[in-house]
Amino acid sequence: MKSYHSINSDQVRDYVARLNAEAADGKADVVPPVGQVRQCDVDVDKAIAQVCESIEKSVPNQPRGLDADRHEGSWSLPLYRAFVPLGPRVLNDLGFWRSVACERIPRFVIWRDGSKKHGASKEGFGSGSSAAGFQDCVPYRMFRRGQIAALAKVKSMTPEQIAGIEGTDLWRSHVLRIRLGNSPTAAAVFLRLADERRNGKASLTDLVREAAKLVQRLSSNIVFGYLGESDVEVLIKPEFDAALPLAIASRKAKDEVKRAKSESKKTTPKPRRGKASKSSRGKTKK
């Protein structure tokens, strides 16, 4: 059937609340929200059912941690290639992505973005109501990651290598949420330069944070989408070099704050608890 389901953000919040309530009671099956049926020009189920089923089945034996991001990256390209024929009418509907998360890959979304303490994440299921606040929706995020990998015109890496670059914060905060993410070639070069600097003088998180700020300013005056790989690298590489001392200084400042707090705890005397007098022992308040 040439139609798809569209779910709104309120339905997602209600669904996630029920998910977490049922999980607390030891139950596992929660009926997803009933989305609005919208007509389109393609057989959506035929196009995406197989890849979604494979992604959902891939969950149980996968470890958490950084490997979880690698696992997400490995499925981003297959998801992108299966979804891209759906066309702009479907792909530009945020409600469609919510339905994919809730109806087709809920276990994967919970595994990827949920936590033992807080349960399922409503953001992972697409509770955001605007494009800016929607970047944490797991299937949408995977599609964009696969899109960058597939469309980047670079000779230094294959699409699989681009999608496989690890770093949850690297992708979410410093590529997908800024203008750089709209230029696949520039994003791929940024990712490669960041990946090459792992285990360097500064932590990758600090370095990328500072470099992203500089590149974001650069993108105010330059349209990266018109540039090739070598031109982009000429522009971005100096920003990484400039970001290095900033990242080192940032880390030192954070370490100093931690050290000061630690010293403060050591020197601050703990209040002594007074011992109850013998006459007051055993007495109860009236």
C-alpha positions as CSV (number, residue, x, y, z in Angstrom):
1,M,0.0,0.0,0.0
2,K,1.3,3.4,-0.9
3,S,0.9,5.2,2.4
4,Y,2.8,5.7,5.7
5,H,2.0,6.5,9.3
6,S,2.8,10.0,10.8
7,I,3.0,10.4,14.6
8,N,3.0,13.6,16.5
9,S,5.3,14.6,19.4
10,D,2.6,14.3,22.1
11,Q,1.9,10.7,21.0
12,V,5.6,10.0,21.4
13,R,5.8,11.4,24.9
14,D,2.8,9.3,25.9
15,Y,4.3,6.2,24.3
16,V,7.6,6.6,26.1
17,A,5.9,7.2,29.4
18,R,3.9,3.9,28.9
19,L,7.2,2.2,27.9
20,N,8.9,3.2,31.1
21,A,5.9,2.4,33.3
22,E,5.6,-1.1,31.8
23,A,9.3,-1.7,32.1
24,A,9.1,-0.8,35.8
25,D,6.3,-3.4,36.2
26,G,8.4,-6.0,34.4
27,K,6.4,-6.0,31.2
28,A,7.9,-5.7,27.8
29,D,5.1,-5.3,25.2
30,V,3.7,-1.8,24.7
31,V,1.4,-1.0,21.7
32,P,2.8,1.9,19.7
33,P,0.7,4.9,19.0
34,V,-1.7,4.9,16.1
35,G,-0.4,7.3,13.5
36,Q,-2.3,9.3,10.9
37,V,-2.3,7.5,7.6
38,R,-0.9,9.6,4.8
39,Q,-0.8,8.8,1.1
40,C,2.4,8.8,-0.9
41,D,3.8,7.6,-4.3
42,V,5.8,4.6,-3.1
43,D,5.2,1.3,-1.2
44,V,6.9,2.4,2.0
45,D,6.6,-1.0,3.8
46,K,8.2,-2.9,0.8
47,A,11.1,-0.4,0.7
48,I,12.0,-0.3,4.4
49,A,10.6,-3.4,6.1
50,Q,13.6,-5.6,5.6
51,V,16.3,-3.2,6.8
52,C,14.2,-2.1,9.8
53,E,13.7,-5.8,10.8
54,S,17.4,-6.4,10.5
55,I,18.3,-3.4,12.6
56,E,15.8,-4.4,15.3
57,K,17.1,-8.0,15.4
58,S,20.7,-6.7,15.7
59,V,20.2,-5.4,19.2
60,P,20.6,-8.3,21.8
61,N,24.2,-9.3,21.4
62,Q,25.7,-5.9,21.0
63,P,27.6,-4.3,23.9
64,R,27.0,-0.8,25.1
65,G,29.5,2.1,25.1
66,L,31.6,3.3,22.2
67,D,30.8,0.1,20.3
68,A,27.2,1.2,20.3
69,D,28.1,4.2,18.2
70,R,30.1,2.0,15.8
71,H,27.1,-0.4,15.5
72,E,24.8,2.6,14.8
73,G,27.2,3.8,12.1
74,S,27.4,0.3,10.5
75,W,23.6,0.4,9.9
76,S,23.4,4.0,8.8
77,L,24.3,3.4,5.2
78,P,22.0,0.4,4.7
79,L,19.2,2.5,6.3
80,Y,19.9,5.5,4.1
81,R,20.0,3.4,0.9
82,A,16.7,1.8,1.7
83,F,14.9,5.0,2.8
84,V,16.2,7.5,0.1
85,P,13.8,6.2,-2.6
86,L,10.8,7.2,-0.5
87,G,11.3,10.8,-1.7
88,P,11.0,14.2,-0.1
89,R,7.3,14.1,0.8
90,V,7.8,11.2,3.2
91,L,11.4,12.0,4.3
92,N,10.6,15.6,5.2
93,D,7.7,14.5,7.5
94,L,9.0,14.4,11.0
95,G,6.0,12.3,11.9
96,F,7.2,9.5,9.6
97,W,10.5,9.2,11.5
98,R,8.6,9.0,14.8
99,S,6.5,6.1,13.4
100,V,9.7,4.3,12.3
101,A,11.1,4.7,15.8
102,C,7.9,3.6,17.6
103,E,6.6,1.0,15.2
104,R,9.6,-0.6,13.5
105,I,12.8,-0.3,15.6
106,P,11.7,0.5,19.2
107,R,14.1,-2.0,20.9
108,F,17.0,-0.6,19.0
109,V,16.0,3.0,20.0
110,I,15.8,2.0,23.7
111,W,19.1,0.1,23.5
112,R,20.9,3.0,21.8
113,D,19.6,6.0,23.6
114,G,17.9,4.7,26.8
115,S,19.5,4.2,30.2
116,K,19.0,2.0,33.2
117,K,18.4,5.0,35.4
118,H,16.0,7.0,33.1
119,G,14.6,4.3,30.9
120,A,13.6,5.0,27.3
121,S,14.5,8.4,25.9
122,K,11.6,10.4,24.4
123,E,14.2,12.4,22.3
124,G,15.4,9.1,20.8
125,F,11.8,8.4,19.6
126,G,11.5,11.9,18.1
127,S,9.7,14.0,20.7
128,G,11.3,17.2,19.2
129,S,8.8,19.3,17.2
130,S,11.2,21.2,15.1
131,A,14.1,20.3,12.8
132,A,16.6,21.7,15.3
133,G,15.3,19.7,18.2
134,F,14.8,16.6,16.1
135,Q,18.5,15.6,15.6
136,D,18.3,13.0,18.4
137,C,15.6,10.9,16.8
138,V,17.5,7.7,16.2
139,P,16.4,6.6,12.7
140,Y,16.5,10.2,11.5
141,R,20.0,10.6,12.9
142,M,21.1,7.4,11.2
143,F,19.7,8.5,7.9
144,R,21.6,11.8,8.0
145,R,24.8,10.0,9.0
146,G,24.3,7.6,6.1
147,Q,23.5,10.5,3.8
148,I,26.7,12.3,4.6
149,A,28.7,9.1,4.1
150,A,27.0,8.3,0.8
151,L,27.1,11.8,-0.8
152,A,30.5,13.0,0.4
153,K,32.8,13.4,-2.6
154,V,36.1,12.4,-1.1
155,K,38.9,10.1,-2.4
156,S,40.5,9.5,1.0
157,M,37.7,7.4,2.4
158,T,34.9,5.0,1.4
159,P,31.3,5.7,2.4
160,E,31.6,2.8,4.9
161,Q,34.7,4.3,6.5
162,I,33.0,7.7,6.9
163,A,29.9,6.3,8.5
164,G,32.1,4.1,10.7
165,I,34.1,7.0,12.3
166,E,33.3,6.6,16.0
167,G,32.2,9.3,18.4
168,T,28.6,9.8,19.7
169,D,29.3,13.4,20.7
170,L,31.4,14.0,17.5
171,W,28.5,13.2,15.2
172,R,25.6,14.5,17.3
173,S,26.9,17.8,18.6
174,H,29.6,18.8,16.1
175,V,28.3,17.6,12.7
176,L,24.6,16.9,12.6
177,R,23.5,20.0,14.7
178,I,25.6,22.6,12.9
179,R,25.7,24.0,9.3
180,L,28.6,21.7,8.5
181,G,26.2,18.7,8.5
182,N,24.4,20.1,5.5
183,S,27.6,19.8,3.4
184,P,28.5,16.1,3.1
185,T,32.0,16.6,1.7
186,A,32.9,19.2,4.3
187,A,31.5,17.1,7.1
188,A,33.5,14.0,5.9
189,V,36.7,16.1,5.9
190,F,36.0,17.4,9.4
191,L,35.3,13.9,10.6
192,R,38.5,12.5,9.1
193,L,40.7,15.4,10.5
194,A,39.1,14.7,13.9
195,D,39.6,11.0,13.7
196,E,43.3,11.5,12.8
197,R,43.8,13.4,16.0
198,R,42.6,10.7,18.4
199,N,44.9,10.1,21.4
200,G,46.7,13.3,20.7
201,K,47.9,16.1,23.0
202,A,44.3,17.1,23.8
203,S,41.2,14.9,24.3
204,L,39.2,14.4,21.2
205,T,36.1,15.9,22.8
206,D,37.8,19.1,23.8
207,L,39.6,19.4,20.5
208,V,36.5,18.9,18.4
209,R,34.4,21.2,20.5
210,E,36.9,24.1,19.9
211,A,37.4,23.2,16.2
212,A,33.7,23.1,15.6
213,K,33.3,26.6,17.0
214,L,35.9,27.9,14.6
215,V,34.5,26.1,11.6
216,Q,31.0,27.3,12.4
217,R,32.3,30.9,12.2
218,L,34.0,30.1,9.0
219,S,30.8,28.7,7.5
220,S,29.2,32.1,8.0
221,N,31.2,33.4,5.0
222,I,31.9,30.3,3.0
223,V,29.5,27.9,1.3
224,F,31.2,24.5,1.8
225,G,28.7,22.8,-0.5
226,Y,30.4,24.2,-3.5
227,L,34.0,23.1,-2.5
228,G,35.8,19.9,-3.2
229,E,37.7,17.8,-0.7
230,S,41.1,19.5,-1.1
231,D,39.7,23.0,-0.9
232,V,37.7,22.1,2.2
233,E,40.8,20.6,3.9
234,V,42.8,23.8,3.2
235,L,40.2,25.8,5.0
236,I,39.4,23.4,7.9
237,K,42.8,22.0,8.8
238,P,44.2,25.3,10.1
239,E,41.1,25.6,12.4
240,F,42.1,22.2,14.0
241,D,45.6,23.5,14.5
242,A,44.3,26.7,16.1
243,A,41.9,24.7,18.2
244,L,44.6,22.5,19.8
245,P,46.0,25.1,22.3
246,L,42.5,26.2,23.1
247,A,41.5,22.6,23.9
248,I,44.6,22.0,26.0
249,A,43.9,25.3,27.9
250,S,40.3,24.3,28.4
251,R,41.2,20.9,29.8
252,K,43.8,22.4,32.2
253,A,41.2,24.9,33.5
254,K,38.7,22.0,34.1
255,D,41.4,20.0,35.8
256,E,42.3,23.0,38.1
257,V,38.7,23.3,39.1
258,K,38.4,19.6,39.9
259,R,41.7,19.8,41.9
260,A,40.5,22.9,43.8
261,K,37.3,21.1,44.7
262,S,39.1,18.0,45.8
263,E,41.5,20.0,48.0
264,S,38.6,22.0,49.4
265,K,36.9,18.7,50.5
266,K,40.1,17.5,52.1
267,T,40.7,20.7,54.2
268,T,37.1,21.3,55.2
269,P,36.6,19.7,58.6
270,K,33.6,17.4,58.9
271,P,31.1,18.4,61.6
272,R,31.3,16.1,64.6
273,R,28.2,14.5,65.8
274,G,27.6,15.0,69.5
275,K,27.2,12.0,71.6
276,A,23.9,11.7,73.4
277,S,24.2,12.0,77.2
278,K,23.5,9.0,79.4
279,S,20.4,10.7,80.8
280,S,18.9,11.2,77.3
281,R,19.5,7.7,76.1
282,G,16.5,5.5,75.9
283,K,14.1,8.5,76.3
284,T,11.4,9.0,73.7
285,K,9.9,12.2,72.6
286,K,6.3,12.8,73.8
